[in-house]
Amino acid sequence: MVNPDVIRSILGIIGNVTSFCLFCSPAPTMWRIFKNKSVEEFKFHPIVAGIINCFMWVFYSMPFVHPHSILVTTINSVGLVMYICYNIVYLRYANNQKRKSMFMYYLAEVVFLAALISITLLAFHTHTSRSTFVGIFCDVFGIILYGAPLTVMIGNGVGAILAVAQLILYACYYGSTPKEGKPVKDPVKPTAPQVQMTVSAV
């Protein structure tokens, strides 16, 4: 019979490897920013989301929240350091407006984490209740991390939908639109032969 602890360890190692690959994904972008000395069109949301995501999982794996989670602690500590480095590189070459926006996000993250830690330690007193409470937020911020790159395409996606709608409307009314150089035919006004026949009848 296979030992459940062995299976858990194997799955944990696999999870760490895949998580490390995820944490490395912004590296080529950061290298390009560093090489070109410009953030260009790249958004900062994924790397800002990465900081709070990793910090949440590190907090979750603490002995007073969810004991025996050393694999979670190690990989997310590495990820936290990596994302901090990514943010430093981005801040170095971002303009003032983007820097202000990033610092607003940092402030919101600090306030949220302080509130979460306080509630966890003061309102919950068992490992099960603490790990459940913090785990829910870890899952939420994990989803935010994976969805953060979509901020790049949301604006373009809406624009594409509106452009398609305009093309459909143009196709629907193309045949009824008057063309330049062609007189507009009035369907109500009778033609000359019709007028003559009416007079003759009288």
VEXPAZA-18217 format. One record per residue: residue in one letter; x, y, z of N, C-alpha, C in turn. Coordinates in steps of 0.02 Angstrom, whole numbers, plus 32768, in hexadecimal, padded with zeros to 4 digits. Atoms other than C-alpha are relative to their C-alpha. Layout:
BEGIN
AXYZXYZXYZ/...
REM end
This chain:
BEGIN
M802A7FC48000800080008000802C803E8000/V7FD87FC38006804280AB7FCF7FF3802E803B/N80057FD37FC780658121805E7FE380447FE9/P801E7FBF80147FF581BE80528031803A8006/D7FD07FC97FF98084822A8091803080037FC5/V7FD48002803B80F081F17FFF7FDD80207FC5/I80277FE380378067821D7F827FFB804B8008/R80057FB97FF3805182C47FD5804280247FF0/S7FBF7FE1800E810B82E87FCA800E80047FB5/I7FF480018049811482B67F127FD680367FDE/L802B7FCD801D807F83237EE6801780468013/G7FE67FC07FEB80CA83B07F4B803C80167FD7/I7FC57FF08029816D83A67EEB7FEB80137FB9/I80197FEF8043811083A57E457FE180468000/G801E7FBD7FFA80AC843C7E7F803480378005/N7FCB7FCF7FF9814C84967EAF8022800E7FBD/V7FDF7FF88041819984777E047FD4802B7FD2/T802D7FD9802B810084B97DA87FF980488019/S80047FBC7FE480F4854E7E1E803F80287FEF/F7FC27FDE801081AA85777E00800180167FB7/C80067FED8047818B85757D447FD3803D7FF8/L802D7FC7800280FB85ED7D608023803F8018/F7FDD7FC67FE5816786607DC9803680197FD0/C7FCC7FEC803081EC86617D407FE480207FC1/S801D7FE9803F817286917CB78009804B7FF3/P7FF57FB9800F8186874F7CCE804980117FF2/A7FB87FF18006824587417CC68013801A7FBB/P7FED7FE48042825687587C087FE880477FF5/T801A7FBB800681E887F37C10802A80308028/M7FD67FD47FD6824E883C7C9F8045800A7FE2/W7FBE7FFA802182EF88187C417FFB80307FC5/R80097FD1803882AA88747BA97FFA80478019/I80077FBD7FE3827889077C168044801A8016/F7FBE7FEC7FE98325890A7C64802F80117FC5/K7FD47FF6803A837C88FD7BBB7FEE803F7FDA/N80167FC68026831289837B667FF8803F802A/K80077FC77FD2830A89F37C007FBB80217FFA/S80447FE68007824E8A057BE67FCE7FC7800D/V803480337FF381B089AA7C1F7FD57FF57FC2/E80258004803F816789C77B717FB57FF9800E/E804880087FF780B389877B687FED7FCE8036/F800D80347FCF80C589067BF27FDB801B803E/K80277FED7FC68049890D7C8280217FE68040/F7FE180147FC0807D89027D397FD37FD4802A/H803080247FD67FE188AA7D7A80167FB88011/P7FEC80457FEE802587F67D6D80357FFD8036/I7FCA80057FCF80C2881A7DD17FEB801C8043/V801B7FE77FC18065887F7E547FD47FCB8021/A802A80367FE67FE787F27E66802B7FC68019/G7FD480377FEB807787767E75801A80098047/I7FE67FF37FBC80B887C97F147FCD7FEA8035/I803180117FCD801787BA7F767FEC7FB77FFD/N8010804780057FF4870C7F3280337FD68026/C7FCB80277FDE809C86C87F6E7FFF800D804B/F80017FF07FB98090872380147FC67FDC8022/M803A80227FE47FE386DA803180107FB6800D/W7FF080477FF880238628801680367FF48034/V7FCF80067FCB80B9864680867FDE80058044/F80257FF97FC180448681810F7FD67FC2800E/Y8029803C7FF87FD385EC80F080297FC5801A/S7FD6803A7FEE806485738107802480088043/M7FE17FF77FBF809A85BB81AE7FE67FCC8032/P801580357FD18095853D823F7FC280118028/F803B7FED7FD9800F85A0829B7FC080047FD5/V803A8002802C7F9C859A82027FF57FBA7FE4/H80058043801D7FBE84F981A480447FDD8008/P7FBE801F7FF3804E849281EF80117FCB7FCC/H7FE58035802C80BA8417818E7FF680127FB6/S80077FEA804680B7847E80EE8041801F7FE7/I7FBE7FE580108171849580D38009800C7FB5/L7FF97FF780488163847D80167FDC803E7FE8/V80257FC3801280E28507800A8028803E8015/T7FD87FC77FE7815285798072803B800E7FD3/T7FC27FF6802681EF855D800D7FF3801C7FBA/I80097FEA804581AA85717F5D7FE280477FFD/N801F7FBE80028140860A7F86802F8035801C/S7FCD7FD07FEB81D0865C7FE3802E80127FC6/V7FD87FF3803D823886487F457FD8802C7FD0/G80297FD7802C81A7868C7EDF7FF980478017/L80067FBD7FE5819487207F53803E802A7FF1/V7FC17FDD800F824B874F7F3E800480117FB6/M7FFD7FF58048823D873C7E817FD180387FEC/Y802F7FCB801281A387AA7E7580148043801B/I7FE57FC17FE681F2882E7EE38035801B7FD0/C7FCE7FEB8031828488327E697FE080197FC0/Y80237FEA803C820D883F7DD67FE480468009/N801E7FBE7FF281B688D37E28803580368003/I7FCA7FCF7FFD825B892A7E4A801680147FBA/V7FEC7FF18045828D891B7D937FCC802B7FDD/Y80367FDA802181E4895A7D587FFD8047801A/L80027FBD7FE381E589ED7DD1803A802A7FE8/R7FC47FDB801582948A1C7D997FF580237FBD/Y80077FE58043825D8A3B7CE67FB980187FEF/A80447FE8800C81A58A6B7CFA7FFC804B8008/N80097FB97FF781668B1C7CEB7FDE800F8043/N801B7FED7FBF81248B7D7D807FB77FEB800A/Q804680127FFB806E8B597D5A7FF87FB68012/K800380487FF280898A9C7D59801B7FF18046/R7FE5800A7FBD80F28AA87DF67FCC80118036/K80347FED7FD080678B037E527FC97FCA8003/S8033803580027FEA8A7F7E1980187FC28025/M7FE5803A7FDE805C89F47E5580028009804B/F7FFE7FF47FB880748A447EFF7FBB80008020/M804580057FE77FB88A537F127FEC7FB78009/Y800C80487FFA7FAC89987EF280257FE3803C/Y7FD980197FC7803789777F707FDE80138042/L80217FE87FC37FDD89DF7FF37FC17FD7800E/A803D80297FF77F3A89807FD680127FBA8017/E7FEB80447FEC7F9688DA7FE580177FFE8049/V7FE87FFE7FBB7FEA890C80887FC680068031/V803B7FF87FD47F45894580D57FD87FBF8003/F8026803F80017EEE88A6809D80237FC98027/L7FDB80347FDD7F78883480DD8000800B804B/A80017FF17FB87F7E888D81857FBC7FED801E/A804380127FE77EC2887881997FF67FB48001/L8008804980047EC787C2816280277FDD8038/I7FD7801E7FCB7F54879581D97FE1800B8044/S801F7FF17FBF7EFE87EC826A7FC27FD6800C/I803D80277FF97E588796824A80107FB6800B/T7FEE80477FFB7EAB86EC823480187FEF8046/L7FE2800F7FBF7F0C86F582D77FD1800F803B/L802B7FED7FC87E86874783417FBC7FDE8000/A8044801B80047DE386FC83027FFF7FB47FFA/F7FFE804880097E19864982DC80377FE3802C/H7FD2801A7FCD7E6F85D8835A80147FB77FF4/T7FEB804580107E85852E8305802180017FBB/H7FDF800680417EF084F682747FCE7FF87FC8/T8032800D80347E5884BB82147FDC80407FEC/S80247FC280107DF8855E8221802E80347FE0/R7FD27FCF801D7E9185C881FD80137FED7FB8/S7FEC801580437EC9856181677FC780067FCF/T803B7FF9802C7E18856181207FF580497FED/F800C7FB8800B7E05861D81348035801D7FD1/V7FCA7FE5802A7EAF864880EB80027FDE7FBC/G7FFE8025803F7EA485C080667FD0801B7FCD/I80317FE3802E7E09860F801B801E803D7FDD/F7FE27FC4801D7E6586B38001803C7FEE7FD4/C7FC88016802A7EFD86577FBD7FE77FEA7FBC/D801D8016803F7E8F86077F397FE9803C7FD6/V80197FC580237E4186AF7F0E803A80267FE0/F7FC87FDA801B7EE987067EF980287FD67FCD/G7FE3802A80347F2A86707E987FDC800A7FBE/I80277FF3803D7E9D868B7E1B801180457FE5/I7FEE7FBD80167EC787457E16804480007FDE/L7FBD8004801F7F7D871B7DF07FFC7FE37FBA/Y8005801E80427F4D86AA7D607FD9802C7FD0/G80287FD6802B7ECE87287D1F801C80457FF4/A7FE57FBD80077F3A87C37D30801880107FB9/P7FEB7FEF80457F8687B57C807FC680127FD2/L80397FF0802B7ED587C67C3A7FF4804C7FFD/T80097FB880037EDE88807C62801E801D7FC1/V7FE17FE9803E7F4988907BC77FCE7FFC7FC7/M802B800B80397EC2884D7B537FB78016800B/I80477FEE7FF47E2088887BA77FEB803C7FD5/G80107FC680287E2489347B547FFC7FF07FB6/N8000801380467E5188EC7AAA7FC57FD27FF0/G8038802E800B7DCC88667ABE7FBE80267FF8/V803D7FD780067D4288E77ADB800180267FBF/G7FFB7FDC803F7D81894C7A487FF17FD37FC4/A800D802F80377D7D88B279D87FB57FF17FFB/I8048800D80017CC9888D7A0B7FDA803A7FE2/L80217FC6801C7C93893F79E4800D80077FB5/A7FF07FFC80487CED893A793D7FD77FCD7FD8/V8029803380217C948898790E7FB880167FFB/A80457FE780007BED88E6793E7FF780357FCA/Q80047FCD80347C10897A78CB80017FE07FBB/L7FFE802280417C3D8906783B7FBE7FDE7FF0/I80418021800B7B9B88A578527FCB80347FEC/L80307FCB80117B3489467851800D801C7FBA/Y7FEF7FE780437B90898377B67FE97FCF7FCA/A8016803380317B6D88DF775C7FB57FFF7FF9/C804A800280017AB488E5778B7FE3803A7FD9/Y801C7FC4801F7A998997774A802680167FC2/Y7FD77FED803A7B15899876BC7FD580097FC1/G80297FFD803D7A91897776337FD0803A7FFF/S80317FC97FFD7A1C8A00766F802080448004/T7FDD7FC07FFB7AA08A87767A8008801F7FBB/P7FF87FE080427A9B8B0675E7804980057FED/K7FBB7FFB801A7B368B03757A800A80457FE2/E7FF07FBF801C7B8C8BA175407FF67FFF7FB5/G800A7FFA80487B588BDB74927FC07FE07FE7/K803E802080137AB58B7874917FC680248022/P80387FDE7FE17A0E8BD174AB7FD97FD2802E/V802880277FD279A38B99753B7FB97FFA7FE5/K8043800C801C79008B4D74FC7FCC80048037/D80367FF87FD078648B8475587FC97FCE7FF1/P80328034800F77F08AED75667FB880198003/V80447FE77FF877588B5A758E7FEA80287FC3/K80117FD48038775D8BD774FD7FF47FD87FC1/P800D8026803C770B8B90745F802B80187FC6/T7FD97FEF803B776D8B8D73BD7FD580257FCE/A80247FD78031773C8BF873247FC97FDA7FDC/P80368024802176D98B7072C77FC57FF5802C/Q8037800B7FD176728B4F73627FD680408007/V80247FC17FFB76438C08736D7FD5800C7FC3/Q80257FF7803D760D8C0E72B67FC37FD37FFE/M8039802D8000759E8B7672CA7FCB8018802F/T80317FE67FD175498BC6735F7FDA803A7FE2/V80217FC7801F75228C6572FE7FD17FEA7FC9/S802B8019803674DE8C0672687FC27FE0801B/A803A80227FE4746B8BA372D67FCD80328016/V802E7FCC7FEB74208C4473197FDD801E7FC5/
REM end
